[in-house]
Amino acid sequence: MEIQHLKITISGKVQGVFYRASAKAKADELGVRGFVRNERNGDVYIEAEAPEDVLYKFVKWCNLGPARAQVEKIDAVPGAFVGFTNFEVRR
């Protein structure tokens, strides 16, 4: 199955609620590779690579996030394949 690459921006109350750690746990569970980081404007930014069906499940999770998150908006756009080897939390 072909690997897809998505650039995902999550807006709302998504910092200070363990969003990055939870995203890493979900990515590891699903086999998604890439990274997650906080943005200065309060958003969370993710680059993710996986087969399309796996990315669908991951984006679906991103719409909810961890229990204390309040996701207001999510933007997911295709990007160029990078070839990530794992999923990491970046500062």
Jmol script that loads the backbone (N, CA, C; Angstrom):
load data "model"
ATOM      1  N   MET A   1       0.839  -1.189   0.000  1.00  0.00           N
ATOM      2  CA  MET A   1       0.000   0.000   0.000  1.00  0.00           C
ATOM      3  C   MET A   1       0.881   1.249   0.000  1.00  0.00           C
ATOM      4  N   GLU A   2       0.473   2.233  -0.775  1.00  0.00           N
ATOM      5  CA  GLU A   2       1.255   3.458  -0.922  1.00  0.00           C
ATOM      6  C   GLU A   2       1.200   4.325   0.333  1.00  0.00           C
ATOM      7  N   ILE A   3       2.366   4.822   0.723  1.00  0.00           N
ATOM      8  CA  ILE A   3       2.468   5.696   1.895  1.00  0.00           C
ATOM      9  C   ILE A   3       2.077   7.118   1.505  1.00  0.00           C
ATOM     10  N   GLN A   4       1.206   7.725   2.291  1.00  0.00           N
ATOM     11  CA  GLN A   4       0.767   9.101   2.081  1.00  0.00           C
ATOM     12  C   GLN A   4       1.428  10.003   3.125  1.00  0.00           C
ATOM     13  N   HIS A   5       1.521  11.290   2.817  1.00  0.00           N
ATOM     14  CA  HIS A   5       2.098  12.271   3.743  1.00  0.00           C
ATOM     15  C   HIS A   5       1.068  13.376   3.960  1.00  0.00           C
ATOM     16  N   LEU A   6       0.781  13.675   5.223  1.00  0.00           N
ATOM     17  CA  LEU A   6      -0.142  14.760   5.551  1.00  0.00           C
ATOM     18  C   LEU A   6       0.518  15.772   6.463  1.00  0.00           C
ATOM     19  N   LYS A   7       0.202  17.042   6.228  1.00  0.00           N
ATOM     20  CA  LYS A   7       0.576  18.136   7.122  1.00  0.00           C
ATOM     21  C   LYS A   7      -0.709  18.535   7.830  1.00  0.00           C
ATOM     22  N   ILE A   8      -0.739  18.366   9.143  1.00  0.00           N
ATOM     23  CA  ILE A   8      -1.966  18.550   9.916  1.00  0.00           C
ATOM     24  C   ILE A   8      -1.778  19.673  10.929  1.00  0.00           C
ATOM     25  N   THR A   9      -2.692  20.641  10.906  1.00  0.00           N
ATOM     26  CA  THR A   9      -2.682  21.714  11.890  1.00  0.00           C
ATOM     27  C   THR A   9      -3.956  21.610  12.716  1.00  0.00           C
ATOM     28  N   ILE A  10      -3.796  21.550  14.034  1.00  0.00           N
ATOM     29  CA  ILE A  10      -4.925  21.424  14.940  1.00  0.00           C
ATOM     30  C   ILE A  10      -5.034  22.700  15.757  1.00  0.00           C
ATOM     31  N   SER A  11      -6.210  23.319  15.738  1.00  0.00           N
ATOM     32  CA  SER A  11      -6.453  24.560  16.473  1.00  0.00           C
ATOM     33  C   SER A  11      -7.481  24.339  17.572  1.00  0.00           C
ATOM     34  N   GLY A  12      -7.400  25.178  18.597  1.00  0.00           N
ATOM     35  CA  GLY A  12      -8.320  25.092  19.727  1.00  0.00           C
ATOM     36  C   GLY A  12      -7.521  25.055  21.011  1.00  0.00           C
ATOM     37  N   LYS A  13      -8.095  24.446  22.045  1.00  0.00           N
ATOM     38  CA  LYS A  13      -7.355  24.271  23.299  1.00  0.00           C
ATOM     39  C   LYS A  13      -6.581  22.956  23.174  1.00  0.00           C
ATOM     40  N   VAL A  14      -5.390  23.056  22.565  1.00  0.00           N
ATOM     41  CA  VAL A  14      -4.629  21.848  22.253  1.00  0.00           C
ATOM     42  C   VAL A  14      -3.209  21.879  22.827  1.00  0.00           C
ATOM     43  N   GLN A  15      -2.864  22.945  23.543  1.00  0.00           N
ATOM     44  CA  GLN A  15      -1.569  22.968  24.242  1.00  0.00           C
ATOM     45  C   GLN A  15      -1.837  22.938  25.742  1.00  0.00           C
ATOM     46  N   GLY A  16      -0.952  22.246  26.480  1.00  0.00           N
ATOM     47  CA  GLY A  16      -1.126  22.114  27.923  1.00  0.00           C
ATOM     48  C   GLY A  16      -2.141  21.050  28.306  1.00  0.00           C
ATOM     49  N   VAL A  17      -2.498  20.190  27.348  1.00  0.00           N
ATOM     50  CA  VAL A  17      -3.482  19.132  27.607  1.00  0.00           C
ATOM     51  C   VAL A  17      -2.934  17.751  27.213  1.00  0.00           C
ATOM     52  N   PHE A  18      -1.606  17.643  27.097  1.00  0.00           N
ATOM     53  CA  PHE A  18      -0.920  16.398  26.715  1.00  0.00           C
ATOM     54  C   PHE A  18      -1.266  15.951  25.298  1.00  0.00           C
ATOM     55  N   TYR A  19      -1.550  16.920  24.419  1.00  0.00           N
ATOM     56  CA  TYR A  19      -1.887  16.583  23.034  1.00  0.00           C
ATOM     57  C   TYR A  19      -0.711  15.912  22.333  1.00  0.00           C
ATOM     58  N   ARG A  20       0.493  16.486  22.465  1.00  0.00           N
ATOM     59  CA  ARG A  20       1.659  15.917  21.762  1.00  0.00           C
ATOM     60  C   ARG A  20       1.959  14.503  22.228  1.00  0.00           C
ATOM     61  N   ALA A  21       1.976  14.282  23.548  1.00  0.00           N
ATOM     62  CA  ALA A  21       2.268  12.947  24.090  1.00  0.00           C
ATOM     63  C   ALA A  21       1.194  11.946  23.656  1.00  0.00           C
ATOM     64  N   SER A  22      -0.062  12.386  23.673  1.00  0.00           N
ATOM     65  CA  SER A  22      -1.160  11.507  23.271  1.00  0.00           C
ATOM     66  C   SER A  22      -1.097  11.205  21.776  1.00  0.00           C
ATOM     67  N   ALA A  23      -0.722  12.207  20.981  1.00  0.00           N
ATOM     68  CA  ALA A  23      -0.587  11.992  19.533  1.00  0.00           C
ATOM     69  C   ALA A  23       0.519  10.988  19.248  1.00  0.00           C
ATOM     70  N   LYS A  24       1.623  11.084  19.988  1.00  0.00           N
ATOM     71  CA  LYS A  24       2.714  10.122  19.812  1.00  0.00           C
ATOM     72  C   LYS A  24       2.246   8.714  20.159  1.00  0.00           C
ATOM     73  N   ALA A  25       1.532   8.575  21.262  1.00  0.00           N
ATOM     74  CA  ALA A  25       1.035   7.252  21.672  1.00  0.00           C
ATOM     75  C   ALA A  25       0.110   6.669  20.599  1.00  0.00           C
ATOM     76  N   LYS A  26      -0.780   7.495  20.051  1.00  0.00           N
ATOM     77  CA  LYS A  26      -1.710   7.039  19.016  1.00  0.00           C
ATOM     78  C   LYS A  26      -0.956   6.704  17.731  1.00  0.00           C
ATOM     79  N   ALA A  27       0.017   7.543  17.377  1.00  0.00           N
ATOM     80  CA  ALA A  27       0.821   7.292  16.170  1.00  0.00           C
ATOM     81  C   ALA A  27       1.580   5.975  16.302  1.00  0.00           C
ATOM     82  N   ASP A  28       2.184   5.756  17.474  1.00  0.00           N
ATOM     83  CA  ASP A  28       2.927   4.509  17.700  1.00  0.00           C
ATOM     84  C   ASP A  28       1.991   3.304  17.636  1.00  0.00           C
ATOM     85  N   GLU A  29       0.804   3.450  18.184  1.00  0.00           N
ATOM     86  CA  GLU A  29      -0.188   2.368  18.174  1.00  0.00           C
ATOM     87  C   GLU A  29      -0.607   2.017  16.743  1.00  0.00           C
ATOM     88  N   LEU A  30      -0.778   3.043  15.899  1.00  0.00           N
ATOM     89  CA  LEU A  30      -1.246   2.828  14.525  1.00  0.00           C
ATOM     90  C   LEU A  30      -0.123   2.566  13.525  1.00  0.00           C
ATOM     91  N   GLY A  31       1.120   2.895  13.908  1.00  0.00           N
ATOM     92  CA  GLY A  31       2.244   2.738  12.986  1.00  0.00           C
ATOM     93  C   GLY A  31       2.461   3.956  12.099  1.00  0.00           C
ATOM     94  N   VAL A  32       2.051   5.129  12.586  1.00  0.00           N
ATOM     95  CA  VAL A  32       2.250   6.379  11.850  1.00  0.00           C
ATOM     96  C   VAL A  32       3.653   6.899  12.146  1.00  0.00           C
ATOM     97  N   ARG A  33       4.313   7.430  11.127  1.00  0.00           N
ATOM     98  CA  ARG A  33       5.651   8.007  11.314  1.00  0.00           C
ATOM     99  C   ARG A  33       5.597   9.504  11.032  1.00  0.00           C
ATOM    100  N   GLY A  34       6.471  10.268  11.708  1.00  0.00           N
ATOM    101  CA  GLY A  34       6.503  11.712  11.503  1.00  0.00           C
ATOM    102  C   GLY A  34       6.841  12.425  12.795  1.00  0.00           C
ATOM    103  N   PHE A  35       6.201  13.585  13.023  1.00  0.00           N
ATOM    104  CA  PHE A  35       6.473  14.333  14.250  1.00  0.00           C
ATOM    105  C   PHE A  35       5.288  15.216  14.615  1.00  0.00           C
ATOM    106  N   VAL A  36       5.296  15.673  15.867  1.00  0.00           N
ATOM    107  CA  VAL A  36       4.305  16.611  16.375  1.00  0.00           C
ATOM    108  C   VAL A  36       5.049  17.699  17.139  1.00  0.00           C
ATOM    109  N   ARG A  37       4.562  18.942  17.006  1.00  0.00           N
ATOM    110  CA  ARG A  37       5.170  20.043  17.761  1.00  0.00           C
ATOM    111  C   ARG A  37       4.116  21.109  18.056  1.00  0.00           C
ATOM    112  N   ASN A  38       4.380  21.897  19.092  1.00  0.00           N
ATOM    113  CA  ASN A  38       3.542  23.053  19.400  1.00  0.00           C
ATOM    114  C   ASN A  38       3.976  24.218  18.533  1.00  0.00           C
ATOM    115  N   GLU A  39       3.024  25.022  18.103  1.00  0.00           N
ATOM    116  CA  GLU A  39       3.304  26.238  17.366  1.00  0.00           C
ATOM    117  C   GLU A  39       3.166  27.427  18.322  1.00  0.00           C
ATOM    118  N   ARG A  40       3.836  28.509  17.994  1.00  0.00           N
ATOM    119  CA  ARG A  40       3.803  29.703  18.855  1.00  0.00           C
ATOM    120  C   ARG A  40       2.403  30.291  18.999  1.00  0.00           C
ATOM    121  N   ASN A  41       1.556  30.094  17.991  1.00  0.00           N
ATOM    122  CA  ASN A  41       0.208  30.683  18.024  1.00  0.00           C
ATOM    123  C   ASN A  41      -0.800  29.843  18.806  1.00  0.00           C
ATOM    124  N   GLY A  42      -0.340  28.728  19.421  1.00  0.00           N
ATOM    125  CA  GLY A  42      -1.236  27.887  20.210  1.00  0.00           C
ATOM    126  C   GLY A  42      -1.728  26.648  19.494  1.00  0.00           C
ATOM    127  N   ASP A  43      -1.447  26.545  18.188  1.00  0.00           N
ATOM    128  CA  ASP A  43      -1.836  25.353  17.434  1.00  0.00           C
ATOM    129  C   ASP A  43      -0.859  24.210  17.709  1.00  0.00           C
ATOM    130  N   VAL A  44      -1.251  23.018  17.283  1.00  0.00           N
ATOM    131  CA  VAL A  44      -0.355  21.866  17.253  1.00  0.00           C
ATOM    132  C   VAL A  44      -0.181  21.499  15.785  1.00  0.00           C
ATOM    133  N   TYR A  45       1.072  21.232  15.381  1.00  0.00           N
ATOM    134  CA  TYR A  45       1.382  20.890  13.994  1.00  0.00           C
ATOM    135  C   TYR A  45       1.945  19.475  13.932  1.00  0.00           C
ATOM    136  N   ILE A  46       1.430  18.697  12.993  1.00  0.00           N
ATOM    137  CA  ILE A  46       1.865  17.306  12.832  1.00  0.00           C
ATOM    138  C   ILE A  46       2.198  17.054  11.370  1.00  0.00           C
ATOM    139  N   GLU A  47       3.293  16.351  11.129  1.00  0.00           N
ATOM    140  CA  GLU A  47       3.537  15.774   9.809  1.00  0.00           C
ATOM    141  C   GLU A  47       3.482  14.269  10.019  1.00  0.00           C
ATOM    142  N   ALA A  48       2.678  13.595   9.204  1.00  0.00           N
ATOM    143  CA  ALA A  48       2.426  12.174   9.400  1.00  0.00           C
ATOM    144  C   ALA A  48       2.520  11.416   8.089  1.00  0.00           C
ATOM    145  N   GLU A  49       3.132  10.228   8.149  1.00  0.00           N
ATOM    146  CA  GLU A  49       3.222   9.345   6.987  1.00  0.00           C
ATOM    147  C   GLU A  49       2.755   7.952   7.363  1.00  0.00           C
ATOM    148  N   ALA A  50       1.877   7.415   6.526  1.00  0.00           N
ATOM    149  CA  ALA A  50       1.337   6.067   6.725  1.00  0.00           C
ATOM    150  C   ALA A  50       0.459   5.744   5.517  1.00  0.00           C
ATOM    151  N   PRO A  51       0.042   4.481   5.381  1.00  0.00           N
ATOM    152  CA  PRO A  51      -0.933   4.166   4.334  1.00  0.00           C
ATOM    153  C   PRO A  51      -2.217   4.981   4.568  1.00  0.00           C
ATOM    154  N   GLU A  52      -2.957   5.249   3.500  1.00  0.00           N
ATOM    155  CA  GLU A  52      -4.127   6.128   3.561  1.00  0.00           C
ATOM    156  C   GLU A  52      -5.141   5.719   4.627  1.00  0.00           C
ATOM    157  N   ASP A  53      -5.436   4.412   4.752  1.00  0.00           N
ATOM    158  CA  ASP A  53      -6.431   3.974   5.735  1.00  0.00           C
ATOM    159  C   ASP A  53      -5.966   4.239   7.169  1.00  0.00           C
ATOM    160  N   VAL A  54      -4.660   4.126   7.404  1.00  0.00           N
ATOM    161  CA  VAL A  54      -4.103   4.386   8.740  1.00  0.00           C
ATOM    162  C   VAL A  54      -4.146   5.890   9.030  1.00  0.00           C
ATOM    163  N   LEU A  55      -3.789   6.708   8.030  1.00  0.00           N
ATOM    164  CA  LEU A  55      -3.847   8.166   8.211  1.00  0.00           C
ATOM    165  C   LEU A  55      -5.270   8.615   8.499  1.00  0.00           C
ATOM    166  N   TYR A  56      -6.241   7.981   7.870  1.00  0.00           N
ATOM    167  CA  TYR A  56      -7.647   8.319   8.110  1.00  0.00           C
ATOM    168  C   TYR A  56      -7.978   8.131   9.593  1.00  0.00           C
ATOM    169  N   LYS A  57      -7.558   6.995  10.145  1.00  0.00           N
ATOM    170  CA  LYS A  57      -7.809   6.719  11.572  1.00  0.00           C
ATOM    171  C   LYS A  57      -7.087   7.728  12.462  1.00  0.00           C
ATOM    172  N   PHE A  58      -5.859   8.097  12.084  1.00  0.00           N
ATOM    173  CA  PHE A  58      -5.073   9.039  12.872  1.00  0.00           C
ATOM    174  C   PHE A  58      -5.714  10.431  12.851  1.00  0.00           C
ATOM    175  N   VAL A  59      -6.134  10.884  11.673  1.00  0.00           N
ATOM    176  CA  VAL A  59      -6.774  12.205  11.554  1.00  0.00           C
ATOM    177  C   VAL A  59      -8.096  12.213  12.334  1.00  0.00           C
ATOM    178  N   LYS A  60      -8.804  11.101  12.281  1.00  0.00           N
ATOM    179  CA  LYS A  60     -10.052  10.985  13.052  1.00  0.00           C
ATOM    180  C   LYS A  60      -9.750  11.177  14.540  1.00  0.00           C
ATOM    181  N   TRP A  61      -8.666  10.554  15.027  1.00  0.00           N
ATOM    182  CA  TRP A  61      -8.261  10.731  16.424  1.00  0.00           C
ATOM    183  C   TRP A  61      -7.872  12.190  16.674  1.00  0.00           C
ATOM    184  N   CYS A  62      -7.143  12.810  15.746  1.00  0.00           N
ATOM    185  CA  CYS A  62      -6.709  14.209  15.900  1.00  0.00           C
ATOM    186  C   CYS A  62      -7.891  15.152  16.092  1.00  0.00           C
ATOM    187  N   ASN A  63      -9.032  14.825  15.486  1.00  0.00           N
ATOM    188  CA  ASN A  63     -10.238  15.644  15.635  1.00  0.00           C
ATOM    189  C   ASN A  63     -10.757  15.630  17.071  1.00  0.00           C
ATOM    190  N   LEU A  64     -10.442  14.582  17.806  1.00  0.00           N
ATOM    191  CA  LEU A  64     -10.864  14.469  19.206  1.00  0.00           C
ATOM    192  C   LEU A  64      -9.741  14.872  20.141  1.00  0.00           C
ATOM    193  N   GLY A  65      -8.562  14.296  19.916  1.00  0.00           N
ATOM    194  CA  GLY A  65      -7.417  14.556  20.785  1.00  0.00           C
ATOM    195  C   GLY A  65      -7.600  13.906  22.144  1.00  0.00           C
ATOM    196  N   PRO A  66      -6.716  14.236  23.090  1.00  0.00           N
ATOM    197  CA  PRO A  66      -6.841  13.677  24.440  1.00  0.00           C
ATOM    198  C   PRO A  66      -8.051  14.276  25.164  1.00  0.00           C
ATOM    199  N   ALA A  67      -8.385  13.692  26.304  1.00  0.00           N
ATOM    200  CA  ALA A  67      -9.606  14.053  27.027  1.00  0.00           C
ATOM    201  C   ALA A  67      -9.770  15.550  27.294  1.00  0.00           C
ATOM    202  N   ARG A  68      -8.689  16.251  27.678  1.00  0.00           N
ATOM    203  CA  ARG A  68      -8.810  17.656  28.060  1.00  0.00           C
ATOM    204  C   ARG A  68      -8.726  18.635  26.896  1.00  0.00           C
ATOM    205  N   ALA A  69      -8.458  18.130  25.692  1.00  0.00           N
ATOM    206  CA  ALA A  69      -8.349  18.998  24.512  1.00  0.00           C
ATOM    207  C   ALA A  69      -9.729  19.440  24.035  1.00  0.00           C
ATOM    208  N   GLN A  70      -9.769  20.621  23.441  1.00  0.00           N
ATOM    209  CA  GLN A  70     -10.986  21.108  22.788  1.00  0.00           C
ATOM    210  C   GLN A  70     -10.593  21.524  21.373  1.00  0.00           C
ATOM    211  N   VAL A  71     -10.713  20.581  20.459  1.00  0.00           N
ATOM    212  CA  VAL A  71     -10.332  20.837  19.074  1.00  0.00           C
ATOM    213  C   VAL A  71     -11.425  21.660  18.400  1.00  0.00           C
ATOM    214  N   GLU A  72     -11.037  22.824  17.873  1.00  0.00           N
ATOM    215  CA  GLU A  72     -11.993  23.694  17.187  1.00  0.00           C
ATOM    216  C   GLU A  72     -11.902  23.515  15.677  1.00  0.00           C
ATOM    217  N   LYS A  73     -10.689  23.267  15.177  1.00  0.00           N
ATOM    218  CA  LYS A  73     -10.495  23.185  13.730  1.00  0.00           C
ATOM    219  C   LYS A  73      -9.299  22.297  13.436  1.00  0.00           C
ATOM    220  N   ILE A  74      -9.405  21.543  12.348  1.00  0.00           N
ATOM    221  CA  ILE A  74      -8.278  20.732  11.908  1.00  0.00           C
ATOM    222  C   ILE A  74      -8.117  20.923  10.403  1.00  0.00           C
ATOM    223  N   ASP A  75      -6.886  21.080   9.995  1.00  0.00           N
ATOM    224  CA  ASP A  75      -6.560  21.297   8.591  1.00  0.00           C
ATOM    225  C   ASP A  75      -5.548  20.225   8.204  1.00  0.00           C
ATOM    226  N   ALA A  76      -5.876  19.381   7.243  1.00  0.00           N
ATOM    227  CA  ALA A  76      -4.958  18.323   6.805  1.00  0.00           C
ATOM    228  C   ALA A  76      -4.759  18.432   5.300  1.00  0.00           C
ATOM    229  N   VAL A  77      -3.512  18.708   4.893  1.00  0.00           N
ATOM    230  CA  VAL A  77      -3.213  18.841   3.468  1.00  0.00           C
ATOM    231  C   VAL A  77      -2.085  17.880   3.083  1.00  0.00           C
ATOM    232  N   PRO A  78      -2.143  17.332   1.868  1.00  0.00           N
ATOM    233  CA  PRO A  78      -1.081  16.424   1.425  1.00  0.00           C
ATOM    234  C   PRO A  78       0.258  17.147   1.312  1.00  0.00           C
ATOM    235  N   GLY A  79       1.315  16.406   1.549  1.00  0.00           N
ATOM    236  CA  GLY A  79       2.660  16.953   1.417  1.00  0.00           C
ATOM    237  C   GLY A  79       3.560  15.947   0.718  1.00  0.00           C
ATOM    238  N   ALA A  80       4.785  16.348   0.471  1.00  0.00           N
ATOM    239  CA  ALA A  80       5.758  15.482  -0.194  1.00  0.00           C
ATOM    240  C   ALA A  80       6.283  14.434   0.788  1.00  0.00           C
ATOM    241  N   PHE A  81       6.442  13.216   0.306  1.00  0.00           N
ATOM    242  CA  PHE A  81       6.960  12.117   1.124  1.00  0.00           C
ATOM    243  C   PHE A  81       8.356  12.448   1.634  1.00  0.00           C
ATOM    244  N   VAL A  82       8.578  12.240   2.943  1.00  0.00           N
ATOM    245  CA  VAL A  82       9.871  12.514   3.566  1.00  0.00           C
ATOM    246  C   VAL A  82      10.624  11.219   3.869  1.00  0.00           C
ATOM    247  N   GLY A  83       9.902  10.209   4.351  1.00  0.00           N
ATOM    248  CA  GLY A  83      10.535   8.946   4.719  1.00  0.00           C
ATOM    249  C   GLY A  83      10.923   8.898   6.179  1.00  0.00           C
ATOM    250  N   PHE A  84      10.055   9.414   7.052  1.00  0.00           N
ATOM    251  CA  PHE A  84      10.308   9.362   8.493  1.00  0.00           C
ATOM    252  C   PHE A  84      10.484   7.911   8.934  1.00  0.00           C
ATOM    253  N   THR A  85      11.325   7.696   9.950  1.00  0.00           N
ATOM    254  CA  THR A  85      11.558   6.331  10.440  1.00  0.00           C
ATOM    255  C   THR A  85      10.836   6.048  11.757  1.00  0.00           C
ATOM    256  N   ASN A  86      10.335   7.105  12.415  1.00  0.00           N
ATOM    257  CA  ASN A  86       9.594   6.928  13.663  1.00  0.00           C
ATOM    258  C   ASN A  86       8.678   8.128  13.839  1.00  0.00           C
ATOM    259  N   PHE A  87       8.017   8.225  14.991  1.00  0.00           N
ATOM    260  CA  PHE A  87       7.186   9.390  15.306  1.00  0.00           C
ATOM    261  C   PHE A  87       7.755  10.027  16.557  1.00  0.00           C
ATOM    262  N   GLU A  88       8.056  11.315  16.482  1.00  0.00           N
ATOM    263  CA  GLU A  88       8.683  11.967  17.627  1.00  0.00           C
ATOM    264  C   GLU A  88       7.975  13.252  18.012  1.00  0.00           C
ATOM    265  N   VAL A  89       8.123  13.600  19.284  1.00  0.00           N
ATOM    266  CA  VAL A  89       7.632  14.864  19.803  1.00  0.00           C
ATOM    267  C   VAL A  89       8.770  15.864  19.682  1.00  0.00           C
ATOM    268  N   ARG A  90       8.505  16.967  18.992  1.00  0.00           N
ATOM    269  CA  ARG A  90       9.525  18.010  18.837  1.00  0.00           C
ATOM    270  C   ARG A  90       9.130  19.212  19.674  1.00  0.00           C
ATOM    271  N   ARG A  91      10.138  19.938  20.138  1.00  0.00           N
ATOM    272  CA  ARG A  91       9.902  21.133  20.957  1.00  0.00           C
ATOM    273  C   ARG A  91       9.786  22.363  20.085  1.00  0.00           C
TER     274      ARG A  91
END
end "model"
wireframe off; spacefill off
backbone 0.3
color backbone group
